[in-house]
């Protein structure tokens, strides 16, 4: 007979909550990076070629950071959803097992 599986549903819920918090925090950082990218056109000076190069490089970094934090936020959102779905599946399974045992017990002569 296979061993019983003992799942700490509350621990999985805590992981889900932590993943949702990380998702939210990373989304907030993504917004801050976008805000940091909003600089006045003269912020890098007015030197021919050098100012344009600095502005372009800065814009690339902002775009890359925005994409990375957005992807990380989305990943933790997916993890949180999967953990929530896992908890629901375990809880539904437990309810189904309990209902099955009640049916079996009600059919046994007392």
N, C-alpha and C positions, 0 to 999 in steps of 0.2 A: 504494500500500500504506500503511495507517495506521501511524503511528509506534508503536514498542514502548512499553509503559507500564512504567516502572521505579518500583517501590514500595519504600520503605524500611520494611520490616515492623518492624524494631526501633524505629524512631522512633514508629510507631503504638503499639507495645507500651508505650513510655515514656509516651506520652500517656494510654494506658489506665491505667497505674499512677498517674500524677498525678491523673487524674480519680477513681480509687478512693480515693486519699489525701484529696482534697478532700471526697468524700462522707463519709468517716469523720470528718474534722475538723469538718465542718458538723453532723454528727449529734451529735458531742460538745458542740459549742456549743449545740445545741438542748437537750440535757440540762441544761447549765449554766443556761440561761435558765429552764427549768422549775424548777430548784432555787432560782433567785433569786426566783421568784414565790411561794415558800413562806415567807411572813413571818407573824409573830404578828399576831393580830387588833388589838392595840394599837399596832402599829408606826407608824401614822399619827396617833396621838394620839386624843383624845376630844372634839374640838370638834364641836358639832352641825353637820351638813351638810358642813362642810369635810373632816373626816376620812373620811367616807363617799365624798365626791367624789374625794379623793386615792387612796383604796383602789381605787375603781372604775377610775380612770384608769390606775393602776399595773397592775391586772389586765388591762386592755385591751392595754397595751403588752406585757406578758408573753405574752398569747395571740397577739398579732400577730407578735411576734418568734419565738415557737415555730413558728407557721405558716410564716413566711418561711424560717427556717433548715431546717425540714423539707422544704419545697418545693425549696430549693436543693440539699439533700442528695440528694433523690430524682432531681433533674435530672442531677446529676453521676453518680449511679449508673446512670442510663439511658445517658448518654454513654459511660461506661466499658464497659457491656455492648455497645453498638453498635460501639465500637472493637475490643473483643475479637472480636465476630462478624466484623468486617471482616478482621482478621488471619487468622482461621480460614479465611475464604473465599479469601483470597489464597493461603494455604498449600495448601489443598485444590486450588485451580486449578493451582498450580505442580506439585503431585504428579500431577495428572491429565495435564498437558502432558508431564511427564517420562515417565510410563507410556506415553503415546501415541507419543512419539518412540522409545522402546525397542521397542515393537511394530513400528513402521515399520522400524527398523534390523534387527530380527531377520528380517524378511521379505525384506530385500534380499539379493541374491546377493553373497557375500563374495569 
